[in-house]
């Protein structure tokens, strides 16, 4: 008969299992090397009355992320991210320095003027893994 011998079958089985193990370990390392930003966005309203705490909480907001070039945001390369209804977001980014801030500023940085509602801005360094960055949009009540 021209079949596979028992000894050969066990060698094939071991070889296949070794390949599957290597593939799953490689996939695990790929996931471990993923990088980017994750966090929550909140919309808050500061009271115009002294002693009153701000109100608000997690909210779906859209914001911009731009890579830094020569210590300046490269707004022309900005991406726009929108958090979910609970204010959660996650975006994969290669390691590097990034500006995070209001979408309107990234769209037209020369004419951008903050309004009564401000959005937090930050410069963040992304390395291997995800960096936690919580963002706040603040409105001011009269």
Secondary structure as UniProt FT lines:
FT   HELIX           6..32
FT   STRAND          35..46
FT   TURN            50..51
FT   STRAND          55..58
FT   STRAND          62..69
FT   TURN            70..71
FT   STRAND          72..73
FT   HELIX           75..77
FT   STRAND          79..82
FT   TURN            85..86
FT   STRAND          88..92
FT   STRAND          96..102
FT   HELIX           103..107
FT   TURN            109..111
FT   STRAND          117..119
FT   STRAND          122..126
FT   STRAND          129..132
FT   STRAND          135..140
//
